[in-house]
Amino acid sequence: MPDDRPFLTPPSEAGQEAGGASPAPLFDLAVNRAWRIVQTTGPAALDAWHARTRFARRVPLSVIRAHLTSRPAEGEWHWEGGEHGGWAPGRSLFP
């Protein structure tokens, strides 16, 4: 059995931009999960997470990063409203 698993490919520039629009719930999920990844494993893990997570690749990594930098510093917040949404207080309904 090979040591390299094909679904754990390294991130590349070609996979960082989505080809089309994402539904609002999927967009929200990508931003909220990205925040959890940054919190649990650090910002360096975001590229690899985005590269190997099928639903996350439907949202451009540059957009996810931009939204993460706009998150309020204090308290519990979650993203809602899709691409044109914003940070809302409290936890998201879907983790």
C-alpha positions as a LaTeX table, in Angstrom:
\begin{tabular}{lrrr}
\hline
Residue & $x$ (\AA) & $y$ (\AA) & $z$ (\AA) \\
\hline
Met1 & 0.00 & 0.00 & 0.00 \\
Pro2 & 1.48 & 3.38 & $-0.95$ \\
Asp3 & 2.32 & 5.90 & 1.74 \\
Asp4 & 0.76 & 8.78 & $-0.22$ \\
Arg5 & $-3.00$ & 8.96 & $-0.03$ \\
Pro6 & $-4.37$ & 10.67 & $-3.14$ \\
Phe7 & $-6.96$ & 12.71 & $-1.26$ \\
Leu8 & $-4.32$ & 14.44 & 0.87 \\
Thr9 & $-2.70$ & 16.44 & $-1.91$ \\
Pro10 & $-0.78$ & 19.58 & $-1.07$ \\
Pro11 & $-2.51$ & 22.91 & $-1.66$ \\
Ser12 & $-1.92$ & 24.64 & $-4.97$ \\
Glu13 & $-2.81$ & 27.99 & $-6.49$ \\
Ala14 & $-5.08$ & 26.31 & $-9.07$ \\
Gly15 & $-7.46$ & 25.03 & $-6.41$ \\
Gln16 & $-7.80$ & 28.20 & $-4.38$ \\
Glu17 & $-10.41$ & 29.93 & $-6.53$ \\
Ala18 & $-13.93$ & 28.58 & $-6.96$ \\
Gly19 & $-15.49$ & 28.19 & $-10.38$ \\
Gly20 & $-18.99$ & 29.42 & $-9.52$ \\
Ala21 & $-21.27$ & 30.85 & $-6.88$ \\
Ser22 & $-21.83$ & 28.96 & $-3.64$ \\
Pro23 & $-25.22$ & 28.58 & $-1.93$ \\
Ala24 & $-25.48$ & 30.73 & 1.20 \\
Pro25 & $-25.58$ & 27.80 & 3.69 \\
Leu26 & $-22.48$ & 26.25 & 2.13 \\
Phe27 & $-20.68$ & 29.58 & 2.18 \\
Asp28 & $-21.57$ & 30.06 & 5.85 \\
Leu29 & $-20.38$ & 26.55 & 6.69 \\
Ala30 & $-17.05$ & 27.11 & 4.92 \\
Val31 & $-16.33$ & 30.36 & 6.79 \\
Asn32 & $-17.42$ & 28.95 & 10.16 \\
Arg33 & $-15.44$ & 25.73 & 9.76 \\
Ala34 & $-12.40$ & 27.70 & 8.60 \\
Trp35 & $-12.59$ & 29.72 & 11.80 \\
Arg36 & $-12.64$ & 26.49 & 13.85 \\
Ile37 & $-9.60$ & 25.18 & 11.95 \\
Val38 & $-7.68$ & 28.38 & 12.63 \\
Gln39 & $-8.63$ & 28.22 & 16.32 \\
Thr40 & $-7.78$ & 24.55 & 16.84 \\
Thr41 & $-4.72$ & 24.04 & 14.64 \\
Gly42 & $-3.52$ & 27.52 & 13.71 \\
Pro43 & $-3.63$ & 29.68 & 10.57 \\
Ala44 & $-0.96$ & 27.60 & 8.80 \\
Ala45 & $-3.42$ & 24.68 & 8.54 \\
Leu46 & $-6.00$ & 26.70 & 6.61 \\
Asp47 & $-4.42$ & 26.12 & 3.17 \\
Ala48 & $-4.31$ & 22.35 & 3.61 \\
Trp49 & $-7.83$ & 22.23 & 5.03 \\
His50 & $-9.17$ & 24.21 & 2.07 \\
Ala51 & $-7.32$ & 22.00 & $-0.43$ \\
Arg52 & $-8.70$ & 18.75 & 0.91 \\
Thr53 & $-12.24$ & 19.76 & 1.94 \\
Arg54 & $-14.63$ & 19.35 & $-0.96$ \\
Phe55 & $-17.29$ & 21.86 & 0.15 \\
Ala56 & $-14.72$ & 24.47 & 1.18 \\
Arg57 & $-13.20$ & 24.52 & $-2.31$ \\
Arg58 & $-16.48$ & 25.96 & $-3.60$ \\
Val59 & $-15.61$ & 29.18 & $-1.74$ \\
Pro60 & $-12.42$ & 31.03 & $-2.76$ \\
Leu61 & $-9.73$ & 30.82 & $-0.09$ \\
Ser62 & $-9.01$ & 34.54 & $-0.47$ \\
Val63 & $-12.65$ & 35.33 & 0.41 \\
Ile64 & $-12.55$ & 33.03 & 3.44 \\
Arg65 & $-9.35$ & 34.69 & 4.66 \\
Ala66 & $-10.87$ & 38.16 & 4.21 \\
His67 & $-13.93$ & 37.24 & 6.25 \\
Leu68 & $-11.82$ & 35.66 & 8.99 \\
Thr69 & $-9.83$ & 38.87 & 9.39 \\
Ser70 & $-13.06$ & 40.86 & 9.82 \\
Arg71 & $-14.34$ & 38.67 & 12.68 \\
Pro72 & $-14.89$ & 40.58 & 15.94 \\
Ala73 & $-12.19$ & 39.77 & 18.48 \\
Glu74 & $-14.33$ & 39.36 & 21.58 \\
Gly75 & $-17.03$ & 36.79 & 22.23 \\
Glu76 & $-18.65$ & 33.99 & 20.26 \\
Trp77 & $-19.51$ & 34.84 & 16.63 \\
His78 & $-20.56$ & 32.97 & 13.51 \\
Trp79 & $-20.89$ & 33.89 & 9.85 \\
Glu80 & $-24.38$ & 33.93 & 8.33 \\
Gly81 & $-26.00$ & 35.28 & 5.19 \\
Gly82 & $-23.79$ & 33.83 & 2.48 \\
Glu83 & $-21.31$ & 35.84 & 0.47 \\
His84 & $-22.88$ & 39.18 & 1.39 \\
Gly85 & $-23.62$ & 38.24 & 5.00 \\
Gly86 & $-21.76$ & 39.11 & 8.13 \\
Trp87 & $-20.71$ & 38.05 & 11.61 \\
Ala88 & $-23.59$ & 37.41 & 13.99 \\
Pro89 & $-23.31$ & 36.96 & 17.76 \\
Gly90 & $-23.56$ & 33.47 & 19.20 \\
Arg91 & $-22.92$ & 29.99 & 17.82 \\
Ser92 & $-24.02$ & 28.86 & 14.39 \\
Leu93 & $-26.99$ & 26.50 & 14.14 \\
Phe94 & $-24.90$ & 24.01 & 12.16 \\
Pro95 & $-21.40$ & 23.40 & 13.51 \\
\hline
\end{tabular}
